[in-house]
Amino acid sequence: MNCQEKDSRNTREDKILIPNAPGSTLDPASYPRGLVTRMIIDASKPLPPDISLQDLSLVSPPEEGNQWIEQLNLRMKWGK
């Protein structure tokens, strides 16, 4: 089994060609002189999330949160 059979991603999106990108004028393979084709290869492997989604829960704000909001609002009014 090769890696394309293991991975269900579309591998066509993993390679991007950029034609007529600036290159070295000394490169004998570039035509016209100074223009080359650049290739971007995405070789990253998709990973599962670190935390399973079943273990997630909502976080409740601390009890003194309203006092913090009042203090911030007062300080913002003083700055105006």
C-alpha positions as CSV (number, residue, x, y, z in Angstrom):
1,M,0.0,0.0,0.0
2,N,1.5,3.3,-1.0
3,C,1.0,6.6,0.9
4,Q,-1.6,7.9,-1.6
5,E,-3.9,4.9,-0.6
6,K,-3.4,5.6,3.1
7,D,-4.2,9.3,2.9
8,S,-7.6,10.3,1.6
9,R,-6.6,13.9,0.9
10,N,-6.6,15.3,-2.6
11,T,-2.8,15.4,-3.4
12,R,-3.3,17.6,-6.4
13,E,-3.7,20.6,-4.0
14,D,-0.3,19.8,-2.4
15,K,1.7,21.1,-5.3
16,I,1.6,24.6,-6.7
17,L,3.6,25.8,-9.7
18,I,4.5,29.5,-10.1
19,P,5.6,30.2,-13.7
20,N,7.7,33.2,-14.7
21,A,9.0,33.8,-11.1
22,P,12.1,35.9,-10.8
23,G,15.3,33.9,-10.7
24,S,19.0,34.2,-11.3
25,T,20.1,35.6,-14.6
26,L,23.1,33.3,-14.4
27,D,21.0,30.2,-14.4
28,P,21.5,28.5,-17.8
29,A,18.2,26.6,-17.5
30,S,16.0,29.7,-17.2
31,Y,14.3,30.8,-20.3
32,P,13.7,33.7,-20.8
33,R,16.8,34.7,-18.9
34,G,16.1,35.5,-15.3
35,L,12.6,33.8,-15.2
36,V,12.1,30.4,-13.7
37,T,9.2,28.2,-12.5
38,R,9.0,27.8,-8.7
39,M,7.3,24.8,-7.1
40,I,5.6,24.8,-3.7
41,I,5.1,21.4,-2.1
42,D,2.9,20.9,1.0
43,A,4.4,17.9,2.7
44,S,2.6,18.3,6.0
45,K,0.6,15.4,7.4
46,P,-2.9,16.0,8.8
47,L,-3.1,15.2,12.5
48,P,-6.1,14.4,14.7
49,P,-7.0,17.1,17.3
50,D,-5.0,17.0,20.6
51,I,-8.2,16.8,22.7
52,S,-11.1,14.7,21.9
53,L,-14.2,16.8,21.3
54,Q,-16.3,14.7,23.7
55,D,-14.2,16.0,26.6
56,L,-14.8,19.7,25.9
57,S,-17.1,21.7,28.2
58,L,-18.1,25.4,28.5
59,V,-16.1,27.5,30.8
60,S,-18.0,29.7,33.2
61,P,-16.7,33.2,33.9
62,P,-15.3,33.9,37.4
63,E,-17.6,35.5,39.9
64,E,-15.5,38.7,40.1
65,G,-15.7,39.1,36.3
66,N,-18.4,41.8,36.6
67,Q,-16.2,43.9,38.9
68,W,-13.4,43.7,36.3
69,I,-15.7,44.8,33.5
70,E,-16.9,47.8,35.6
71,Q,-13.3,48.8,36.4
72,L,-12.4,48.6,32.7
73,N,-15.4,50.6,31.7
74,L,-14.4,53.3,34.2
75,R,-10.8,53.4,33.0
76,M,-11.9,53.7,29.4
77,K,-14.2,56.6,30.3
78,W,-11.3,58.4,32.0
79,G,-9.2,58.1,28.9
80,K,-11.8,60.0,26.7
